[in-house]
Amino acid sequence: MNLLLHICCACCLCAPLNELRKEGFEVTGLFYNPNIHPFLEFRRRLKALRVFQESDPIPVIYYEEYGIREYLKNVDYEGDDRCADCYALRLKFTADYAKKNGFDAFTSTMLFSVYQKHEQLKMISENLSREHEVDFVYRDYRPLSECSHNIARKKMIYRQGYCGCVFSEYERYKDTTRELYKGNSPYNKENSRKILGTEKELQRCDCFG
């Protein structure tokens, strides 16, 4: 079965890809994430996926245009359903692409993350499957989350600290600001490394532009 796999990030791809292959799926990736903010973070995640491909080749369809305007246009960021709107934006694009390009089914690595709203993702995907008349492959691989992170760590793949949007970035780091300024120096490198990742990971993923 030809499966279109929406990829939210390289880190969430590692273990689920292995499992899907074991089940006999021919997997093609789709990187479409207009929610990711800021632009440099978007570039980091694009590069992380390309780094992943170097060690584990997988065909990937990339949408490399920074999509902040599209995200803000489609997501009610002042309401309570911001995440649902964001899920729907990316999954609708995935289901539509799968239907138009002859894929047998679609799914998303977001389903494999312990940090996402799993049941909401499942419900949105099932509704889109009916609307677009293309199968949705549901799997609960959340128990493999730690395994996926370990694989990413071994491959020296960038592991982000927040979901992607400006709101999740704020929620993740709002209480860490003071940690960056402890010590004699106004910029404490050791504390920043704890928050952002190891120095080698940052350099590998072009974190400084």
Residue pairs with C-beta under 8 A, 6 or more apart in sequence:
1 24
1 25
1 26
1 104
1 105
2 25
2 26
2 28
2 102
2 103
2 104
2 105
3 20
3 25
3 26
3 27
3 28
3 103
3 104
3 105
3 106
3 107
3 137
4 28
4 30
4 94
4 97
4 98
4 101
4 103
4 105
4 106
4 107
5 13
5 16
5 17
5 20
5 27
5 28
5 29
5 30
5 106
5 107
5 108
5 109
6 29
6 30
6 32
6 90
6 91
6 94
6 106
6 107
6 108
6 109
6 110
7 13
7 29
7 30
7 31
7 49
7 60
7 108
7 109
8 33
8 90
8 108
8 109
8 110
8 113
8 164
9 45
9 48
9 49
9 109
9 160
9 164
10 45
10 48
10 49
10 51
10 52
10 152
10 157
10 158
11 48
11 148
11 149
11 152
11 157
11 158
11 159
11 160
12 109
12 110
12 112
12 113
12 148
13 29
13 49
13 52
13 109
13 148
14 52
14 147
14 148
14 149
14 151
14 152
14 155
14 157
15 112
15 141
15 144
15 145
15 147
15 148
15 151
16 109
16 112
16 139
16 141
16 144
16 148
17 27
17 56
17 58
19 139
19 141
19 144
20 27
20 107
20 137
20 139
21 27
25 137
27 58
28 58
28 59
28 60
28 61
28 103
29 49
29 58
29 59
29 60
29 61
30 60
30 61
30 63
30 94
30 97
31 46
31 49
31 60
31 61
31 62
31 63
31 64
32 63
32 90
32 93
32 94
32 97
33 42
33 45
33 67
33 90
33 164
34 66
34 67
34 68
34 70
34 71
34 89
34 90
35 67
35 71
35 75
35 86
35 89
35 90
35 163
35 164
35 165
36 42
36 45
36 67
36 164
36 165
37 68
37 71
37 164
37 165
37 166
37 169
38 166
38 169
39 66
39 68
40 207
40 209
41 160
41 164
41 169
42 66
43 206
44 158
44 160
44 205
44 206
44 207
45 158
45 160
45 164
46 62
46 64
47 158
47 205
47 206
48 157
48 158
48 205
49 60
49 62
51 155
51 156
51 157
51 158
51 204
51 205
52 58
52 155
52 157
53 60
55 155
61 97
70 89
71 86
71 89
71 165
74 85
74 89
75 82
75 85
75 86
75 89
76 82
76 85
77 165
77 167
82 165
82 167
83 116
83 117
83 120
84 117
84 120
84 124
86 165
87 110
87 116
87 117
87 120
87 121
87 124
88 124
88 128
90 108
90 110
91 106
91 108
91 121
91 124
91 125
91 128
92 128
94 106
94 108
95 106
95 125
95 128
95 129
95 131
95 132
95 134
95 136
96 132
97 103
97 106
98 105
98 106
98 132
98 134
99 132
99 133
99 134
103 134
104 134
104 135
105 134
105 135
105 136
105 137
106 125
106 129
106 134
106 135
106 136
106 137
107 125
107 136
107 137
107 138
107 139
108 121
108 125
110 116
110 121
111 118
111 121
111 122
111 125
111 138
111 139
111 140
111 141
112 139
112 141
112 142
112 144
112 145
112 148
113 142
113 145
114 142
114 145
115 163
116 163
118 140
118 142
122 138
125 136
125 138
126 136
126 138
128 136
129 135
129 136
149 159
152 158
152 159
153 159
156 200
156 201
156 204
157 201
157 204
157 205
158 197
158 201
158 202
158 204
158 205
158 207
159 197
159 201
161 172
161 173
161 195
161 196
161 197
162 168
162 169
162 171
162 172
162 173
173 195
176 195
179 188
179 191
179 194
179 195
180 187
180 188
180 191
180 192
180 195
181 187
181 188
182 188
182 191
183 190
183 191
193 199
196 202
196 207
197 207
201 207
202 208
